[in-house]
Amino acid sequence: MISSKTLPFIIAILIFGCERNQTGYTSSPTIAEREKLKHFQVQQIDYDSLIIYNQSNLIVGSKFIAKIEIGEVLRDNLIDSDTLLPTYIEKDGNYSVNFSFAKKVDLRKHEYFLGIKYILNDGTNLLLDTLIHLYKYPYESTAILLDLDVLSTDTFVTKIQDFDIIQRGLVFHPFGPQGLLIYDFENHLIRPLHGYVGGDYISSDSIYAFLDINMEGIVRYNFFHDSLDLIFDLSLLPFPTNLTDHIRGLDIYEDSLYVFIKNTSTGNNHLVTFDLEGNYQNDSIFPHQLFYLCIDNGLLYGYKRLEENLYQIIIYNLESKQLLEPLRSPAPRPLGIRIIEGKLYYVDYYRKLLCYINN
């Protein structure tokens, strides 16, 4: 099961500088006290939110810190910074130093060089920084498979709407009328497979790729014939459908195609199965409206939108028909979901990354 945790960070670089004294205190820190300042704590509490605070038991001999600036480090300079004043608590002739600050970061950044600058009363300052891998929230085991900027061409943008991973490579559909494409991980080449006006979801195996057309129809692409060879007849479904019904996800599992359909006539969410020749097999009412679909080892996974930039992964046992405890989404806006050899793959919309989570 995937687990979530927060991340401690350790200081990486120490830089000295000078700045005019802002208070009446002129004492300087000892070498040991400067060493203590090199260790502060960072906790990522949301996709775009950090908490920065002092290490526990930060005890010094004098009030030598005038103020603290926190921001992003760019070429050894602090940018987009905020200022706070430390709190001193006297204890047995020494001082306990305390500070805490909440910092918002850009959702589009997957890495962030956080800097903390101590402005000292002796006219010097200490600039320290640490690299934070923002994409690892809320799952520390997250890794990047592909920076989607490598898919940039003159003909389509890099934001993938849905994908699947097969031995041939990364099968994907970008946003808009850009069709179905495949990216070869070895030679890094992109090849168009089939053009179509619009759709959101795909699923693929070594022989076929199934595509929704405008969320209203399903077609089958044959890799060996390099063409479409089947159009599903959704009029045969045992519930009323119309052109405003929406397909919400596709996945191939155990020689069947599973499809989420939102029925706008009844308000019901249907989980429908077909064989791979397009013949209807089964239909059941699903308890949630989900986006995207993946099935692994009898468990169905899909995203439920709670609010803007906040999703859950819903997990459903196909055999027992029971919902399991949901998981927090690995990204503020996830696109696509696949589980392959125990790893959960997804696209981070804002950061333009294809990532995976290890067990």
N, C-alpha and C positions, 0 to 999 in steps of 0.2 A: 504494500500500500504506500502511496506517496505521502510523505510527511512534510510539514511546514515548520520553519524555524526563522528566528531573527538572526542577524549577523553582527558579530563584533568586528571592529576594524582597528588596525594598529598603524601608528604613524610611520611614514615612509621617508620623509625628507626634512631636514632642519636647515633653515636659512636665517642668517642674521641681517638686521637692518637697523636704521635709526629713524626716530620720530620724536617730535618735541614732547616733553613731559606735560601731561594734562592735569596733574594733581600736585599736591605739595610733598608727596612722598618721593624720596630720591634713593631709597635702598635698592640694591641690585640682588638678584637671585644668586645663590651659590651654584657651583657646578652640579651638585646633587639635585638641587631644586630645578634647574633647567632640564635635567634628565627626567624628573618626574613629569614635567609639562609635555614631554614627548609622547605620553600615553593618555589619550582621551578615548571616549567610547562613542560609537555610532550605531544606532539601531534603525533599520529600515522598517517603518510601521505601515507603509502603504506603497503602492506602485510609484508614487511621486512624492513621498514624504519621508524625511529623515528626522531623527532626534539625535542631537549632539550633546554630550554631557561629560563632566569631569570623571576621572577615575575615582573609585572609592578611596577614602582616607587620603585625600590630597592635602597634606599638612605642610605648611611653609612657615618660615620664621618671621616674615614681614609682609606687608601689603604692597608687594612690588608690581602687581598687575593693575594697570590703570583701566584697561578695557580689552575686549576681545572682539575680533571681526571674523565672521564666518561666511564663506562664499565658495566660488569655483576657482580653481587655479588654472591659469592659462599663461604659458611661457613665464613661469615663476612670478606672476602677478595675480592678485586676488581680484576677481570681477564679480559683479552682481552680489555684493557683500552686504551683510547686516551687522549691526553693532550691538553688543550687550555688555553690561557691567557685571563683574563677578560679585558674589556675596561672600563676605569674610565673617567667620564665626570664631571669636577668640577662645582659645582653650589651652590652659596651662602655659601662658606666655607665647604660644604659637597661634597660627590661624588655619582653620579649615576653609579651603577654597571650594566654592560650589558654583556651578553654572549649568544651565540647560537651555537648549534652543531648538525650536522646530523649524526645519528648512524644507521648502517646496522645491522640487526639481522638475525639469521639462520631461513630460511623458515620452517624448521622442528620443531621449538619450538612453542608450543602453549601458553606458559607462559614465561615471562622474568623478572628476578629481576634486574631492572636497578639501578645502583649505581652512585652517584655523590660524589666525594671526593674533599673538599676544602682544599688545602694546604695553611696554614696561615703563615704569616711572623713572628709570635711569636714562631714558632717551633711546633705548634700543628696542627691537622687536624680534619675535621669533615667528617664522612662518613655517607651518608643518602641513603636510598633505597626505592623503591616502586615496587609493583608487577603489571606488565602489562599483561593483557589477550589479546595476539596478535590475537587470533581467532575471537575476537569481531570486528575486522575491516573487512569491512566498516559498519557493522550493530551492533550497541550497544546491541540490544536485543538478540544476538546470545547466545545459550546455548549448552552444550555438552550433547548429549543423551548417547553416548557410546564411550569409548576409545577402539579403535579396537585392542589394544594389548590383550584384554580379549579373542579374537578369536584365539589367537595363539595356534597351535597344532603341533604335529610332522609331519602332513601330508600336511599342506598348510600354506601359508603366510597370513598376516593380511590385506593386501591391497585389499579392496573391489573394484570391477570394476563397478558393478551395484547392486541395491537393491530395495526391496519394503517392506513395513511394513503392516502386516495384523494382525488379532486377534491372529493367531497362533504364531506370532513372527516376527523376521527379516529374510526375505527371501533374499539371496544374492548369488552373483557369484564372487569369487575372480579372480584375474588375472591368466591367464594360464589355463591349462587343468584340472581344479579342480572341475568342475561341479557346480551343484546347491545345496545349503545347507540352513538350517534354524537354527536360534539361538533363543532359548526360553528365553525371558526376565526375567521370574520368576525363573526358575531353573538353568539358565545360561549354559544349555547344547546345544551342536551343533549336528545336525543330518544330514548326507548326504541324499539328495533326489534323485538326478540323476547325473550320471557321463557322461560327454561328452568332446570331444577333445578340442573345443575352441569356443568362442563366446564372445560378449561384453555386450549385453543388455538383460534385463528381465523385465517382468511386471507380477503382481500376484493379484488375488483376493482370496476369501475364498475357491474356488473350483479348480481353474486352475492357473498354472504359464506358461507364454509364454516365450520362449527362442529363441534367434537367434543362429544359428549354423554357425560359421565362418563368420558371417555377410552376409551369402548368402542364408540361409534358416530359416524357423520358425517352431518350434514344440510346442506341448502343453503337459504339465505335469499335471496329474490328482492327486490331493492330496488324494482322497478317494481310488483310485486304486493303488496309489503309483507307477505309471509308466507313460510312454508316451502313449498317446492314439490318437494323431493326428499329421500328417505332412502336412503342408500347400503346396499347389501346386502353386508356384509362376509363373509357365509358363502360367497361365491363365490371368496374368496382361495385361492390354491394351497398354503397351508400351514395346519395346524390352528390354530384360534383358540378361545378361551374367554373367559368374562366377566372373567377376571383379566388379560387382555392390556391393554396400555396404549398409547394413542396419545400420542406425545411431541411432535408438531409438525405444522403444515400450512403449505403455501405454494403459490400459483398461479404457474406458470411455463410460458410458451409453450403456453398452452391445455391444460395438464395440471395436476392437483392432486397434489402430492407430499406423502406422509404418512410420518412415522416411526412405526413400531409396534414395541413391545417385546413379543416373544412369550415369555410366561412358561412355556409348555410345553417349549420347546427352549432357552430362554435367548438366542435369536438376536435381533439388532436388524435390522429390515427397513426398507428404503426402497421404498415402494410408490407406483406412479403410477396415476391414474385419469384418464379424460377428464372434462370438466366436467359430463357427464351421468351420472356415477357408474359408468361402465363400466371394469372393471379393464383395465390396460394392461401393467404390468410389475412385477417384484419382484426385489430383489437384497439380499443380506446386507450390512449396513453394519458397518464395523469398530469402531464406538464406540457406546455408548449416549449419545444426545444429548437435550437439551431445547431446544425451539423449533427453527425451521427457516426459512431464507431462501435463495433462489437468485438470483444476479445474474451475468449474463454467463457462464453455464456453471459457476460456482463455487457450491457449497453451503456455507452457514455454519450452525453450531449450537453450543450451549454444552455443554461437558463439565464435570461437577462433579468437582473434585479432592479437596476437603474443604470443611468449612463456611466460607462466605464466600470461597471461592477457586474460580474457574472459568476455563476456557480457551475461546477461540473456535476450533473445529475447522473447517478449510477443506478441501473435497474437490472435485476436478475431475471433473465428471460424464462428460466425454468420455474422459479418460485413465484414469479410475478410480484416481487417485493422490491421496494425502493431501499437502497442502502444510504448510509450517511453521505451527504454531498461534500464535495471538495471545493475549495476556493479556486477560481480560475487562475491559470499561470500568467495571465496578461490582462491588462485593463480592458482590452477589446481583442479577444481571441478569434482566430479564423481557422477553420479546419481542425480536425482532431483525428489522429491515427495512433493505434498502439501496435507496435511492431517489435517482437522479441522482448516484450516487457517494458519497452520505452514508450512514453507518451509524447507524440510529436504535435506541434501546433505552430501557427503563425502569429506573431505579435504584430498587430496592425500598425501601431504607432512607431515602433522601433524598426520595422521592416526586417524582421529576423525570422528564420525558420529554426525553431529550437526543439529540444527534446529533454524530457525529465527521466533520469535514471531511477530505478527502484530504490 
